[in-house]
Amino acid sequence: MHRSNPSFPDLPETEFDGHDWNALIDAYQQNPSPQTSEPLLTALKRPARRFCSSLPHVPPVILADDLWQEFQLTLLDQARTIRPQQAPHWTAIRLLQRTHRAIWDWLCDQDCVKTVPLGDNVPANVNVEAMALAGLEMTEEDPLYRKYILGESYEAQARRLGISAATVRQRARRRKEQLRAERAGMDR
């Protein structure tokens, strides 16, 4: 992934109505705890999901759920230092933009983007550009390719191959280690 500026999703201002953003963020800054973070995360859930979904997740290493967890943690980290804006909804928008940018930078720093030859059947949730930049290839028989690109579970792979699901999982773990080692060797 290259370090260009990420594009932010367009959200209507009405998405931010009904909350006193400066008060929510100020409460969290004064006392960062579950009691103050939960209302902030709850209030920002819908727009944060929209921002998070605009970021690429890169199977098999970073899945959409992993990205959402990292987004929430980074959002709370960014909330500790953001300054209130004149219009309170701009504080929320700026917080989401800063979080989005921090996650984008984190993804650029990760050493886990893989190249997979996909042909014409590209699933909608796969970021082909990000996968193509890494330079590693996976075959169609690769357990990681079959799970994360074709959507075939380890159990289904095990039935197809006539082996146990535990064996397929073990092969997948070994393949992840092999891909990481190959990637580390390419970076030298």
Number of C-alpha atoms within 10 A of each C-alpha: 17 13 10 9 9 15 12 15 14 9 12 9 10 8 13 20 11 9 15 15 23 20 13 19 26 19 18 21 18 10 13 16 11 10 11 17 21 14 15 22 16 10 18 21 13 13 19 23 13 15 21 25 15 13 22 22 23 22 20 16 16 15 14 16 10 11 19 19 12 15 23 19 14 18 24 20 15 17 25 16 12 17 13 18 14 9 10 16 21 16 21 27 20 17 25 24 20 17 25 23 17 16 22 21 17 11 22 16 13 11 13 20 28 22 18 18 16 16 6 6 8 13 13 7 15 16 16 18 13 18 22 16 13 18 13 17 15 17 12 14 9 14 25 26 21 18 18 18 20 15 12 14 17 20 17 16 19 17 12 9 11 9 12 14 17 12 13 21 18 12 15 19 14 12 16 17 12 12 18 18 11 13 18 12 9 11 8 5
